[in-house]
Amino acid sequence: MEPRCAERGSRVVEDRPPAEEAELVSRARRGDVAAFESLVAAHQEMAFRTAFLVLRDAAEAEDAAQEAFVKAYRALDRFRDDAPFRPWLLRIAANEARNRRRSGGRRRALQLRVEATISRDASVQSAEATALASEGRRRLLDAVNALSDDDRLVIGARYFLDLSEAEIATLAGVARGTVKSRLSRARARLAQRLATESEGWTDD
């Protein structure tokens, strides 16, 4: 598929990789270890978060991310020059995480780590408001963690990792046009779960 470039207002959305990244990939393919180390440094946190969405275990996710980089390095000769590196790498990380989960890795009761989107200024928020906001985040994370693997991955990729539709498509291994429908269904199931849990919470 040819890379596309679509303009939305003043914003340009491109599928083509940045020039600097493309150069690093090209050098890494020729055996430049330093170039690949630069790619690792740029994407290791995102690879970890992607693996964590699948495994929900920090230690396992760290191992999966590291193994993903090893596999990516070995597969560089099959990487398309005109393709962006990050979604390709994240798909490898997600697949490695799925393989680890299926093979029976360690399990820990960890929740998704999400940056708080509300102000933490104590002078603005009362203790009660802060407690309610904290409870709301906990319930949201519980609901996301209870989703199916596919729903959790697509929700996490869009709202926790802030990936584009094109990147999510590569990560999930689906056509770009399928991403919106998957997100819509996943959001609906998340909303239903939150509503159900809210009813039970209110009755307590």
Legacy VTK file of the C-alpha trace (Angstrom):
# vtk DataFile Version 3.0
C-alpha trace
ASCII
DATASET POLYDATA
POINTS 204 float
0.000 0.000 0.000
1.367 3.407 -0.910
1.929 5.796 2.022
-0.804 8.392 2.252
-0.764 11.996 3.346
-4.130 13.573 4.160
-4.638 17.151 5.254
-7.236 17.920 7.920
-7.528 21.670 8.274
-4.082 22.930 9.229
-2.993 19.510 10.468
-1.189 17.076 8.196
-1.431 13.396 8.962
1.286 11.275 7.386
1.903 7.552 7.179
5.450 8.130 5.942
8.163 7.745 8.627
10.116 10.847 9.743
13.352 11.334 7.817
15.565 10.948 10.898
13.851 7.696 11.912
14.067 6.320 8.383
17.787 7.082 8.356
18.282 5.312 11.703
16.410 2.262 10.424
18.451 2.261 7.234
21.706 2.432 9.187
20.555 -0.270 11.604
19.772 -2.562 8.680
23.364 -2.120 7.536
24.620 -3.286 10.932
24.963 0.061 12.734
24.360 -0.958 16.354
24.418 2.640 17.603
21.580 3.524 15.222
19.443 0.682 16.542
20.236 1.712 20.117
18.838 5.150 19.253
15.629 3.502 18.046
15.449 1.504 21.271
15.880 4.646 23.366
13.129 6.418 21.422
10.557 3.629 21.631
11.314 1.461 24.661
8.758 3.132 26.950
5.978 2.773 24.376
6.937 -0.858 23.754
6.726 -1.528 27.488
3.316 0.130 27.786
1.995 -1.862 24.839
3.164 -5.133 26.383
1.701 -4.061 29.711
-1.732 -3.562 28.137
-1.684 -7.256 27.244
0.074 -8.759 30.263
-0.853 -6.370 33.098
2.387 -7.392 34.766
5.297 -4.956 34.865
8.101 -7.531 35.018
6.631 -9.634 32.223
5.979 -6.529 30.128
9.583 -5.406 30.548
10.844 -8.800 29.382
8.399 -8.820 26.461
9.493 -5.345 25.352
13.159 -6.332 25.445
12.479 -9.493 23.455
10.464 -7.442 20.968
13.506 -5.299 20.230
15.630 -8.402 19.718
13.079 -9.814 17.272
12.713 -6.451 15.537
16.475 -6.250 15.017
16.544 -9.721 13.512
13.623 -8.861 11.224
14.923 -5.492 9.980
15.737 -6.954 6.588
12.000 -7.571 6.090
10.964 -4.085 7.213
9.577 -1.813 4.485
11.632 1.339 3.983
8.522 3.488 3.499
6.770 2.228 6.656
6.831 3.926 10.091
8.927 2.024 12.612
6.917 2.549 15.803
3.639 0.733 14.932
5.635 -2.140 13.409
7.651 -2.469 16.604
4.575 -2.190 18.825
2.883 -4.988 16.932
5.914 -7.190 17.611
5.737 -6.197 21.300
2.022 -6.999 21.470
2.536 -10.372 19.792
5.406 -11.212 22.136
3.222 -10.268 25.109
0.400 -12.499 23.850
2.817 -15.388 23.424
4.108 -14.932 26.962
0.604 -14.825 28.356
-0.382 -17.980 26.520
2.764 -19.761 27.689
1.877 -19.123 31.317
4.076 -16.283 32.547
3.967 -14.807 36.012
0.864 -12.875 37.073
0.615 -9.926 39.393
-2.427 -7.906 40.380
-1.365 -4.644 38.773
-3.624 -2.070 37.191
-2.967 0.023 34.117
-0.789 2.992 34.951
-2.451 6.084 33.554
-1.458 9.703 33.918
-4.072 11.605 35.928
-6.019 14.051 33.802
-7.297 16.180 36.668
-5.500 18.873 38.622
-3.813 17.795 41.830
-3.640 21.290 43.271
-4.878 20.916 46.846
-5.795 24.592 46.995
-8.272 24.054 44.150
-9.698 20.641 45.032
-11.224 19.729 48.342
-10.240 16.479 50.030
-13.667 15.077 49.156
-13.342 16.007 45.474
-9.883 14.467 45.338
-11.156 11.249 46.922
-14.050 11.044 44.458
-11.747 11.647 41.514
-9.372 8.966 42.740
-12.267 6.530 43.133
-13.448 7.366 39.627
-10.023 6.616 38.142
-9.819 3.346 40.052
-13.222 2.248 38.775
-12.266 3.234 35.205
-9.047 1.199 35.355
-10.882 -1.765 36.873
-13.412 -1.618 34.044
-10.721 -1.381 31.360
-8.787 -4.268 32.893
-11.954 -6.374 32.828
-12.422 -5.939 29.061
-11.423 -8.612 26.576
-7.832 -8.560 25.365
-8.766 -7.053 21.982
-10.955 -4.341 23.516
-8.353 -3.488 26.162
-5.610 -3.233 23.556
-7.517 -0.919 21.222
-8.804 1.282 24.086
-5.353 1.442 25.632
-3.642 2.167 22.312
-5.965 5.074 21.565
-6.481 6.698 24.959
-3.501 5.635 27.064
-0.789 5.458 24.386
-2.355 8.137 22.141
-1.622 6.225 18.936
-3.081 7.318 15.624
-5.616 5.214 13.741
-2.914 4.143 11.287
-0.657 3.027 14.151
-3.493 1.167 15.873
-4.292 -0.606 12.610
-0.716 -1.848 12.340
-0.592 -2.751 16.023
-3.855 -4.705 15.889
-3.154 -6.217 12.470
-6.366 -4.890 10.912
-7.286 -2.603 8.040
-7.204 1.094 8.892
-10.910 1.423 8.181
-11.651 -1.223 10.811
-10.124 0.756 13.667
-13.054 3.165 14.102
-15.612 0.370 14.336
-13.437 -1.568 16.796
-12.973 1.512 18.933
-16.679 2.253 18.834
-17.617 -1.254 19.969
-14.911 -1.274 22.647
-16.078 2.091 24.008
-19.673 0.870 24.084
-18.688 -2.237 26.070
-16.584 -0.129 28.436
-19.485 2.300 28.979
-21.846 -0.606 29.632
-19.460 -2.115 32.158
-18.997 1.215 33.923
-22.760 1.759 34.045
-23.318 -1.712 35.503
-20.608 -1.234 38.102
-21.945 2.223 38.948
-25.378 0.770 39.673
-23.879 -1.810 42.001
-21.676 0.806 43.663
-24.675 3.094 44.289
-26.646 0.274 45.899
-23.876 -0.448 48.461
LINES 1 205
204 0 1 2 3 4 5 6 7 8 9 10 11 12 13 14 15 16 17 18 19 20 21 22 23 24 25 26 27 28 29 30 31 32 33 34 35 36 37 38 39 40 41 42 43 44 45 46 47 48 49 50 51 52 53 54 55 56 57 58 59 60 61 62 63 64 65 66 67 68 69 70 71 72 73 74 75 76 77 78 79 80 81 82 83 84 85 86 87 88 89 90 91 92 93 94 95 96 97 98 99 100 101 102 103 104 105 106 107 108 109 110 111 112 113 114 115 116 117 118 119 120 121 122 123 124 125 126 127 128 129 130 131 132 133 134 135 136 137 138 139 140 141 142 143 144 145 146 147 148 149 150 151 152 153 154 155 156 157 158 159 160 161 162 163 164 165 166 167 168 169 170 171 172 173 174 175 176 177 178 179 180 181 182 183 184 185 186 187 188 189 190 191 192 193 194 195 196 197 198 199 200 201 202 203
